[in-house]
Amino acid sequence: MLIFASLLLVLIALVHSVLGERFILRPLFKRDNLPRLFGNDSFTKSTLRFAWHITSLAWLGFAALLLMLPDSRPLLLTSTVVFFTSGLLAACYTKGKHLSWLVFFLIAALTLTQACTLS
C-alpha cells in the first residue's frame, strides 16, 4: 500500500514540476506586470519558481518517509490528514477541475488503511 502511495507522490511531484513550469510559470514570467522587488522582477520570478518546486520536493520527502517508516502510526496519521486536507482544498478551490484531489484522497486512504492495520 505504501509503495503505491509513494509512487503516486513521486508521480504527482514530477507532473507538478514539469507541467507547472511549462504551463504556468513560463507563461506567467512572460508578463510585464509582475511585482518589481529590489529594482526588477527577477526576485519575484525566483521566489515563485522556488515556492512552486519546493512543493514537489516536499512530496518526494513524504514518499521517502512512507517507505522508510511504514510502521509509524503518527507519521501515517499525519500523512492521512495532510493528504486528505490537500484533496479537500484542491477539490473545493478548483470545483473538482484540478484532478490532484483524486490522487490526494487515494494517498490519504492508503496511509489511513496502513495505520489501521498496525497492531
N, C-alpha and C positions, 0 to 999 in steps of 0.2 A: 504494500500500500504506500509506504513512504518513499519507495523508489519511484513509483509512478508520480506521486506528489512532487518529488524533487525534479523529475524530468519535466513536469508541467511548469515548474518555476524556472528552469533553465530555458525552456521554450518561450515562455512569456517574456523573460528578460531579453532574449535575443530579438524577438519580434518587436518589443517595445523600443529597444535601442535603434534597430535598423529602420523600421517604419517611421518611428518618431523623428529620426534625423532626416529622413528623406521627405516626408510629407508634412511635417510640422515645423521643425527647426529651420531647415534651409529656406523654405518659403517665407517664414517669419523674418529671418535675418536679411532678406532682400528688401524689406520695407525700410523707408527712410524716416519713420516716425517713432523709432524705439527711444526710450529714455537715454539721455546722454549723461553719463556719470563720469566724473573725472576728465571731462573735456570731449569725450566721444562715446560711441555706443559699444565699443569693444568689451568693456567690463560687463555691460548688460548681457551681451551675447555669450560671453564666457560663463557668466553666472547661470544663465538659462540652460546652457548646454551641460554644465556641471550638475545642476539640480535634476535635469532630465535623466542623465545617465547614472547618477548615483542611486536612483530608484532601482534601476536594473541590477546594479551591484548588490543592493540590499536583498533583492530576491535571490540572487546567486548565493549569498550568505545564508539565507533561510534554507535553501536547498541543501547546502553543505551541513548545516546544523541538524536537519532532519535525518540525514544519513549517518551522522556521527553520534547522535544521541537519541536513538529510536525508543529508548526505554525511559525517557524523561517526561513524566506526566506534565510537569509545569511548562516545559517547552512546547509540548503538543497542544496543551490547552491554550497557551498564549498564541500559538500559531493559528489555532482554530478561531480565536477571537479576532486576530489581525486579518485573516483572510475572509472571514465571514463579513466583517465590517467593510473591508475593501470591496467585496462583491456587492454589498448593500449600497454603498456610496456610488459605485460605478453604475449599478442598475438605476438608481434613483436620479442621479445627476444627468445621465445621458438618456433617460427614459428607455433603457434597455438597448440602445443602439450600439454602444461600445461593448462588444461581446466578452470583454475581460471578466465580467461578472460571473459568467458560466464557469470559467476556469477557477476563479477565486472561490466560488461556492464549492466546487469539486475538491479543491485543495482543503478547504475547511472541513468538508465531510470526511475526507481521508484521514486527516490528522485527528479529528474527533473519534472516529472509529478506532484508530490505533490507540488513542488514550483510553478508550473504554475497554479494550482487550487486555490492558496491563493489569496484573494482579496486585 
